[in-house]
Amino acid sequence: DVLLAFDQLVAASDKGMLAASAERTVVVGSTTTTPTGAMILHPELGYPSPEDLDAQLASAARSGHRTWADAGAVTTAAFGDPVGANLLVIGMAVQAGALPIDPEQIEAAIGINGVAVRLNTDAFRLGRHLVADRAGTEATLAAHAQPTDPVAGLPDDLQARIEEITAPFATAELATTLRRCAADLVAYQHAKLAHRYLDTAADVARRELALGSLGQDG
């Protein structure tokens, strides 16, 4: 049988491995990190590494029959969107011989479903290519990868404002954070919203400096 691990953390849980067997089970899945609600509320809990989770699943699968890919990263690199990640995993499972369904039938089902048909079909085919020729597929993806730096296109006036705000602070981390947040707001709506955010940041910076001065005087 096959354990399709769309979420590696869930797959490696006691419940996820309950029906698996080291004698018969093949694991195919994604290593994309998806924090639980508890981890979001309590960041100190941390997230197990893909290697640790894979080692945990080793006891519930046939030796040498575990196939992984960071499905979210792969589909984002290929299509600019991680929405096809699950279909990528299904494509991997089909090509690995772990899911005995005719690929044409799966593509027909994607068409009947009628949701993001082209993207999901391409993601399914990409998953098959990853198993058939991983090195070649990854090389092709790398050659066509688009820049993902969110601050690459930040307007000059926003860059200048960030430099003005962060100049009194001897840390590069603050500037990096402000650039990332400003870029997110520009992408979300427009530069005017990013300017409003930086106005607030500038006010906080002034108050922080004032408190620092008071502390030094006292």
C-alpha positions as MATLAB code, in Angstrom:
seq = 'DVLLAFDQLVAASDKGMLAASAERTVVVGSTTTTPTGAMILHPELGYPSPEDLDAQLASAARSGHRTWADAGAVTTAAFGDPVGANLLVIGMAVQAGALPIDPEQIEAAIGINGVAVRLNTDAFRLGRHLVADRAGTEATLAAHAQPTDPVAGLPDDLQARIEEITAPFATAELATTLRRCAADLVAYQHAKLAHRYLDTAADVARRELALGSLGQDG';
ca = [
       0.000    0.000    0.000;
       1.003    3.650   -0.118;
       1.092    6.408    2.464;
       0.573    9.716    0.624;
       2.144   12.292    2.915;
       0.691   15.631    1.854;
       1.743   16.867    5.315;
       4.915   15.163    6.553;
       4.319   16.046   10.197;
       0.848   14.473   10.180;
       2.097   11.431    8.282;
       4.825   10.846   10.885;
       2.368   10.996   13.791;
       1.201    7.867   15.583;
      -2.197    8.204   13.936;
      -0.657    8.773   10.510;
       1.449    5.608   10.743;
      -1.262    3.483   12.335;
      -2.153    1.557    9.178;
       1.375    1.460    7.747;
       3.616   -1.584    7.715;
       7.357   -1.958    7.224;
       6.585   -5.057    5.143;
       4.392   -3.428    2.508;
       4.047    0.380    2.777;
       5.598    2.828    0.317;
       5.801    6.482    1.373;
       5.504    9.316   -1.138;
       5.085   12.847    0.070;
       5.972   16.485    0.576;
       8.479   17.969    3.006;
       6.849   21.423    2.840;
       6.649   22.821    6.367;
       3.117   23.438    7.655;
       3.171   24.537   11.328;
       0.321   23.417   13.559;
      -1.873   25.892   15.413;
      -0.002   25.127   18.625;
       3.331   25.896   16.952;
       2.037   29.226   15.676;
       0.860   30.195   19.155;
       4.014   28.810   20.796;
       6.997   29.315   18.443;
       9.307   27.842   21.080;
       7.875   24.403   20.274;
       9.841   24.373   17.042;
       9.258   22.175   13.995;
      10.961   18.805   13.414;
      13.328   18.713   10.462;
      12.302   16.789    7.311;
      15.169   14.419    8.036;
      13.875   13.676   11.545;
      10.352   13.080   10.254;
      11.661   10.848    7.486;
      13.632    8.828   10.039;
      10.472    8.428   12.105;
       8.557    7.189    9.070;
      11.332    4.736    8.192;
       9.967    2.312   10.761;
       6.594    2.330    9.015;
       7.737    1.803    5.434;
       9.585   -0.671    3.283;
      13.304   -0.068    3.336;
      14.351    2.329    0.570;
      10.784    3.077   -0.466;
      10.338    6.676    0.679;
      10.188    9.441   -1.936;
      10.114   13.111   -0.934;
       9.996   16.559   -2.523;
       9.285   20.019   -1.161;
       6.044   20.158   -3.129;
       5.186   23.724   -2.122;
       8.592   25.050   -3.169;
       8.619   23.068   -6.422;
       5.166   24.192   -7.548;
       5.909   27.787   -6.553;
       9.139   27.720   -8.550;
       7.390   26.183  -11.548;
       4.053   28.020  -11.529;
       4.400   30.893   -9.075;
       1.785   29.288   -6.826;
       1.881   26.328   -4.383;
      -1.762   25.423   -5.028;
      -0.818   22.377   -7.135;
       1.388   20.808   -4.446;
      -0.955   17.895   -3.693;
      -1.288   17.000   -7.381;
       2.496   17.032   -7.625;
       2.646   14.424   -4.847;
       0.024   12.323   -6.635;
       2.081   12.506   -9.821;
       5.136   11.333   -7.896;
       3.191    8.406   -6.450;
       1.857    7.355   -9.861;
       5.302    7.473  -11.480;
       6.840    5.575   -8.555;
       4.352    2.774   -9.154;
       2.797    3.292   -5.730;
      -0.598    4.469   -6.970;
      -1.902    2.015   -9.595;
      -4.202    4.368  -11.473;
      -3.870    5.196  -15.178;
      -2.373    8.728  -15.463;
      -4.892    9.533  -18.194;
      -7.734    8.777  -15.791;
      -6.280   11.131  -13.188;
      -5.919   13.901  -15.765;
      -9.496   13.257  -16.887;
     -10.636   13.602  -13.257;
      -8.786   16.921  -12.965;
     -10.647   18.118  -16.048;
     -14.022   16.964  -14.714;
     -13.357   18.748  -11.414;
     -12.910   21.929  -13.426;
     -10.737   23.816  -10.908;
      -7.353   25.200  -12.039;
      -7.285   22.447  -14.649;
      -4.139   23.551  -16.492;
      -2.132   24.212  -13.330;
      -3.169   20.982  -11.612;
      -2.517   18.926  -14.745;
       0.925   20.487  -15.126;
       1.658   19.904  -11.425;
       0.647   16.244  -11.769;
       2.923   15.820  -14.787;
       5.754   17.640  -13.025;
       5.509   15.174  -10.124;
       5.923   12.312  -12.582;
       8.975   13.992  -14.111;
      10.530   14.430  -10.659;
      10.468   10.686  -10.115;
      11.466    9.749  -13.661;
      14.377   12.221  -13.897;
      14.828   14.208  -10.703;
      18.202   15.752  -11.551;
      17.095   16.845  -15.006;
      13.785   18.229  -13.752;
      15.422   20.187  -10.922;
      18.009   21.584  -13.354;
      15.232   22.742  -15.683;
      13.338   24.382  -12.831;
      16.482   26.148  -11.619;
      17.228   27.455  -15.106;
      13.759   28.983  -15.412;
      13.302   30.114  -11.817;
      12.032   33.656  -11.349;
      13.536   36.012   -8.744;
      11.581   35.702   -5.494;
      13.181   38.569   -3.537;
      10.145   40.563   -2.303;
      12.152   43.789   -1.887;
      13.763   43.732   -5.336;
      11.176   46.130   -6.767;
      10.616   48.337   -3.717;
      10.202   51.995   -4.872;
      13.119   54.334   -4.217;
      11.087   56.659   -1.979;
      10.176   53.767    0.317;
      13.797   52.617    0.405;
      14.883   56.137    1.347;
      12.278   56.364    4.103;
      13.418   53.060    5.569;
      17.041   54.246    5.591;
      15.939   57.438    7.352;
      14.044   55.499   10.032;
      16.779   52.952   10.692;
      19.801   55.258   10.535;
      19.944   55.887   14.343;
      19.852   52.150   15.087;
      23.028   50.087   14.811;
      21.365   46.999   13.350;
      20.666   45.778    9.819;
      17.861   43.516   11.009;
      15.422   46.401   11.481;
      15.936   47.649    7.920;
      15.484   44.127    6.548;
      12.224   43.710    8.454;
      10.853   47.076    7.328;
      11.744   46.384    3.695;
      10.053   42.989    3.772;
       6.882   44.336    5.401;
       6.737   47.358    3.095;
       7.149   45.104    0.039;
       4.333   42.867    1.295;
       2.016   45.865    1.656;
       2.857   47.164   -1.806;
       2.094   43.742   -3.273;
      -1.074   43.464   -1.185;
      -2.478   46.870   -2.128;
      -0.274   49.845   -3.044;
       2.675   52.031   -1.999;
       0.409   54.424   -0.089;
      -0.379   51.674    2.423;
       3.341   50.944    2.825;
       3.965   54.643    3.515;
       1.306   54.591    6.252;
       3.020   51.575    7.798;
       6.400   53.359    7.697;
       4.849   56.464    9.281;
       3.852   54.278   12.215;
       7.292   52.668   12.290;
       8.923   56.115   12.320;
       6.753   57.184   15.260;
       7.707   54.030   17.180;
      11.383   54.640   16.372;
      11.193   58.197   17.732;
       9.608   56.966   20.954;
      12.210   54.202   21.309;
      15.001   56.758   20.908;
      13.373   59.060   23.442;
      13.087   56.247   25.976;
      16.716   55.349   25.393;
      17.762   58.923   26.050;
      15.704   59.086   29.230;
      17.261   55.839   30.422;
      20.769   57.146   29.805;
      20.007   60.439   31.606;
      18.515   58.578   34.565;
];
